[in-house]
Amino acid sequence: MEKTHNSAIEHRIDYTGAKMGMWIFLFTEMLLFGGLFLLYSVYRAKYVPDFHNAAEDLNILLGTSNTVILLTSSLTMALSISAIKKGAGRMSLVCQGITVLLAIFFLVNKYVEWSAHIHHGIYPDSSVLLAMSRGEIVFFGLYFVMTGIHGLHVLAGAGVIIGMIFFTLRKKITPDDFVKLENAGLYWHFVDIIWIYLFPLFYLIT
């Protein structure tokens, strides 16, 4: 009886420590993106017309599509956690797999969009970009840096979720021990929230 009680306490401590570690990690990520958003705000206030003109070159349809994709992926990720808590391991695996597929769709859309910009000569240090106004150069510089970093986070998140699929299959994620999946979900929701800010800042500028 005492051994079972001690085991439960140790499990609770491990759970709390894992969650705390993830929140600390996410806080450092917030500092990174918070600094970029602050930088964006400063230049946005300085080059209002140029930012507006540059934003017209972005594909709102692809941006909207990616927003829907990531919002849906947040839902499937949440459903995967809910399923594993209820003991529905197979359903959790299906939802995790869908989340990974949606991440891939997001990255493919972003690849298509970036390819179109590059095809038109708009990329860092290109002659076409350097011929634009100062504000437009800054806009596209921030656009490539911020969406690029976010894209890397999406790729990393997809890799983490693939790892969770492996752990679920190996029964290392169970209804009694699902903190790994919960932490993966926290990271994925963070990635989605960042895009919710990036989308209006770059695509919906007026």
N, C-alpha and C positions, 0 to 999 in steps of 0.2 A: 504493500500500500504506500509506504513512505517512498520507495523507489519510483513508483508511478507518479507520485506527487512531485518529486524532484525532477523527473523527466519532463513533466508538463511545464514546470518553471523554467527549465533550461530551454525548452522549445519556445516559450514566450519571450525569453531574453534574446534568443537568436533571431526571432521574428522582428522584434523591436529594433535590434541592432541593424538588421538588413534594411529595414524601412528607413531608419535614420540615415544610414549610409547613402541610400538612393536620393533622399531629399537634399542631402549636402551636395551630392554630385549635381543634381538638377539646379541647385542654387548657383553653382559655379557656371553652369550653362546659361542661366538667366543673366549673370553678369556679362558674359560674352555678348549675347544678343542685345541686352540692354544698352551696352556701349555702342553697338552698331545702330540701334534705333535712335539713340541720342544724336549720333553723328548724322544720320539721315535727317532728323528734325532740324538741325542747325542749317544744313545745306538746302533743305526744302524751303526754309524761311528766306534764305538768301537768294535762291534762284527759282522763284515761283513759276514764272512763265516758261522757263526752260524745262523744268520738271514736267510741266503739263504737256508741252510739245513732245518731249521724249517719250512720255507714257503712251502717246498715240501710236507708237511703233510696236507696242506690245500686243500680243494676241489675247484679248479678253476671254474669248471662247475657251482657249486652252487653260487659261488661269482659272476660270470658273469651273471647268471640268476637273482640274486638279483639286480645287476646293471641295467639290462634291466627293471626289475619290477619298480624300483624307478624312472627311467627316464620316463617311461610311466605314472607313477602316477603323476609326475610333470606336464605332458601334460594334463591329465584329470583334475587336480586341476585348471590349468590355463583356461581350457575350461569352467569349472564350473563358474568361475568369469566372463568370457566373456559372458556366456549365461545369467547370472542374470542381467548384465548391459543392455542387449538387451531385457530384459523382459521375457526371456524364462526360467521361474522358473522350469518347469518340466525337461528340459534338464540339468539345473544346478544340480538338485537333482540326476539325473542319473549319472552325472560325479562325483559328490561327493561320491555317493555310490560305484562307480567303484574304486575311490581312496582308500576308506576304504578297499575294497576287496583286492586290490593290497598290501596294508600295511599288511593285514593278511597273504597273500601269502609270503611276505618277512619274516615275523616273523616265519612262519612255516618252511621255508627253513633254517633259522638261527637255529631253534630248532633242525632240522634234523642234521645240521652240528655240533652243539655243542654236541648233543647226540652221534655222531660217535666218537668225541674226547674223551668224557667221557667213552664210551665203551672200547676204547683202553687205558684207564688209564691216559689220558692227561687232567688234570685239576689242578687247584691251590693246591699245597702242596701234590700232589699224589706221590707215590713212583716212578712211571714211569717217571714223569716229573723231579723229583729231581735227578734222575739218569742221566739226560741229562747234556750237557755242560752248563756253566754259561750263555752264550749268548742265547741258546735255551730256557732256563728257563725264561730269561728276555723277549724274543720274545713272548712266550705264555702268560706271565703275562700281557704284554701290549695288546696282542690280546684279551684276555678275558675281560680286563677292558674297552678298547676302543670300541670294538664291543658291549659289554654289555651295556655301557652307551648309545651308539647310538641306540641300540635296545629299550631301555627304552624311548628314544625320539620318536622313531617310534610309540611305543605303545601310548604315550601321544598325539602325533599328530593325530593318528587314533581316539582317544577319543575326541579331539577337533573338528575334522571334523564331527564326529557323532553329536556333539553338534550343528554344523552349519546346518546339515540336519534338526534337530529339529527346529532351528530358522527359517529356510527357509519354513518349513511346516507351522509354526505359523505366517508367513508373517512378521517376525521381520527382515528378510533380504529381501530387495526389490531393484528394479532398482534405487531407490532414496536413499537407505541406505544399503550399502553393505560392509562397512568398516570392520565388523566382519569377513566376508568371505575373504576379501583381507588380513587381518592380519593372518588368519589361513593359507592362501596360502603362505604368506611370511615365516611363521614358517615351513611349509612343504617343501618349496624349500630349506630352510636352512638345514633341515635334509637330503635331497637328496644330496646337495652339500658336506656335511660332508662324506657321503658314497663314493662319487666320489674320495675323497682323501684316504679314508681307503682302498678301493679296490686295487689300485696299490701298496700302501705301504705294505700291508700284502700278497696279492695274487700274485703279479707280480714281486717280488724281484728277481733281477738277480745278 
